[in-house]
């Protein structure tokens, strides 16, 4: 499961669909409707919020916004709560965003070379609007993959 900090606009079509499906699973986990994934590291930052379900649903609404902009038809009725624009932003460290950006570039190099070529000279600049960047290293919950 990868719930990206980087803005969903940077994902290729396979990545965006995978994000949608995996975050819907995260929603089910936060509802207590699954037996697995309860302690998945990617969920820590949502679980640590006062209303985890509101945060994951708002995250999903931003994913849907990106899908809409591409002409995809993600079913918003699968979201159990409306988008809540009054939520405080979840902090995410610069180290985490940079780690995810490099991870995404590796995936795009294989899956979507045209996007890789477009993005390879960029730094990770935009993140999902539910997050706010703060200085810091890779998050403690991240499982860092070796090259």
Legacy VTK file of the C-alpha trace (Angstrom):
# vtk DataFile Version 3.0
C-alpha trace
ASCII
DATASET POLYDATA
POINTS 147 float
0.000 0.000 0.000
1.365 3.421 -0.953
-0.578 6.501 0.059
1.506 9.105 -1.722
2.427 12.444 -0.204
3.275 13.801 -3.650
0.408 15.342 -5.574
-1.608 12.737 -7.516
-1.133 14.746 -10.718
2.364 13.266 -10.963
1.120 9.667 -11.056
0.701 7.784 -14.292
-2.703 6.215 -14.973
-1.751 2.882 -13.360
-0.396 4.683 -10.328
-3.508 6.823 -9.935
-5.833 3.815 -10.162
-3.661 1.895 -7.674
-3.702 4.881 -5.309
-7.498 5.006 -5.532
-7.897 1.307 -4.771
-5.303 1.214 -2.009
-6.691 4.297 -0.290
-10.216 2.883 -0.477
-8.776 -0.144 1.339
-7.250 2.242 3.894
-10.695 3.774 4.379
-12.088 0.311 5.142
-9.263 -0.317 7.597
-10.017 2.938 9.408
-13.696 1.943 9.530
-12.699 -1.325 11.227
-14.042 -3.387 8.319
-10.930 -5.450 7.565
-8.829 -7.978 9.403
-5.591 -7.092 7.646
-3.567 -3.919 7.143
-4.578 -2.554 10.574
-0.985 -1.657 11.426
0.224 -0.715 7.969
2.883 2.020 8.235
1.214 4.195 5.579
-1.811 4.603 7.860
0.083 6.037 10.845
-0.206 9.647 9.783
-3.976 9.305 9.359
-4.497 7.296 12.544
-2.683 9.999 14.501
-5.297 12.620 13.560
-8.356 13.481 15.668
-10.666 12.161 12.926
-8.765 9.588 10.824
-11.752 8.768 8.639
-12.354 12.432 7.783
-8.720 12.795 6.790
-8.585 9.680 4.591
-11.866 10.647 2.891
-10.623 14.168 2.234
-7.416 12.681 0.816
-9.557 10.493 -1.453
-11.566 13.489 -2.628
-8.322 15.090 -3.813
-7.487 11.860 -5.663
-10.944 12.008 -7.268
-10.344 15.619 -8.274
-7.246 14.514 -10.182
-9.154 11.633 -11.772
-11.898 14.058 -12.814
-9.337 16.360 -14.424
-8.179 13.413 -16.559
-11.698 12.377 -17.544
-11.701 9.259 -15.359
-14.843 8.227 -13.508
-13.870 7.340 -9.928
-17.010 6.652 -7.890
-17.175 9.227 -5.093
-20.141 7.373 -3.581
-17.562 4.892 -2.246
-16.333 7.603 0.113
-18.084 7.352 3.451
-17.676 11.039 4.361
-17.770 14.316 2.484
-14.625 16.346 1.926
-13.828 18.413 5.019
-11.956 21.594 4.111
-11.809 22.652 7.769
-9.262 19.965 8.675
-5.812 21.036 9.762
-3.122 19.912 7.350
-1.092 16.816 8.179
2.629 17.578 8.371
4.909 15.620 6.053
8.673 16.017 6.104
10.762 17.213 3.193
12.788 14.019 3.515
9.643 11.926 3.109
8.480 13.872 0.080
11.920 13.599 -1.530
12.082 9.854 -0.799
8.652 9.327 -2.364
9.573 11.472 -5.359
12.638 9.327 -6.071
10.553 6.184 -5.547
7.950 7.482 -8.007
10.601 8.373 -10.596
11.910 4.781 -10.475
8.402 3.464 -11.093
7.778 5.930 -13.928
11.102 5.065 -15.566
9.729 1.563 -16.097
5.965 2.131 -16.460
5.729 5.518 -18.138
9.031 6.611 -19.709
7.418 9.710 -21.247
6.397 10.961 -17.807
9.778 10.031 -16.387
11.451 12.165 -19.055
9.108 15.027 -18.213
9.665 14.796 -14.440
13.245 13.595 -13.993
14.715 17.097 -13.797
12.040 18.333 -11.367
12.220 18.353 -7.602
9.207 17.193 -5.648
7.344 20.435 -5.219
3.627 19.740 -4.997
2.018 17.428 -2.493
-1.516 16.205 -1.903
-3.428 19.214 -0.512
-4.200 17.367 2.753
-0.514 17.670 3.680
1.813 20.499 4.655
5.564 20.191 4.177
7.861 20.657 7.161
11.626 20.247 7.375
12.812 16.812 8.380
14.137 13.413 7.421
12.210 10.438 6.042
9.280 9.656 8.337
9.852 6.977 10.988
6.972 4.877 9.666
8.410 4.648 6.119
9.831 1.311 5.041
12.894 2.440 3.132
13.684 0.291 0.114
17.297 -0.374 -0.704
18.444 0.165 -4.320
LINES 1 148
147 0 1 2 3 4 5 6 7 8 9 10 11 12 13 14 15 16 17 18 19 20 21 22 23 24 25 26 27 28 29 30 31 32 33 34 35 36 37 38 39 40 41 42 43 44 45 46 47 48 49 50 51 52 53 54 55 56 57 58 59 60 61 62 63 64 65 66 67 68 69 70 71 72 73 74 75 76 77 78 79 80 81 82 83 84 85 86 87 88 89 90 91 92 93 94 95 96 97 98 99 100 101 102 103 104 105 106 107 108 109 110 111 112 113 114 115 116 117 118 119 120 121 122 123 124 125 126 127 128 129 130 131 132 133 134 135 136 137 138 139 140 141 142 143 144 145 146
